[in-house]
Amino acid sequence: MGRIIKLKLGYVGVKGRSQEDIQNNVSAKKGIDIEKSYFARHKIYATMPKKYLGTSSLVGSMTTIFYKHIRGFLPSIIKEINGKARDCKDKLKDLGPPLPHDAQDKLHLLWNMVTAFCESFKNQILGKYDNRRSVRLKNQKYTTGSLIRLEFNRLFKNLCARKYKATAKYTDHEI
């Protein structure tokens, strides 16, 4: 009854199957029937309220306790799961679109990647600034593409200063 020593969740008396019952293959249903008749015939237990006795009372009490416990913690569990799902989606987004399965779509993706690379290379040579693809060495104030363009311009000026003609070595017939 919990009058002398109080437990937070209370007491439930049960009479489990004995080793002899287990060896004699007494079923769980038959064991519960034996437990009910034991509590009904016992001089002290027979006077107690039914909610304190029996496996079925224990199952009911535990169901209520577990339900309240789960209901209390479920919002934080859902919040944690949603947060982890968001993190996974963000990581997937950082990885980019998934690879296609179809051979034609794979070829299309490869073509787009090569085109983007060529465009980026061209922009680097022209010295156009692209923050996503900009490469700078430590203590370098120009991007790599800008340095390449500056070098091409310097070479071009040197060649023009000498009145360089690209076709000077070729005859009209060869041209």
Order of alpha helices (4+ residues) and beta strands (2+ residues): alpha-alpha-alpha-alpha-alpha
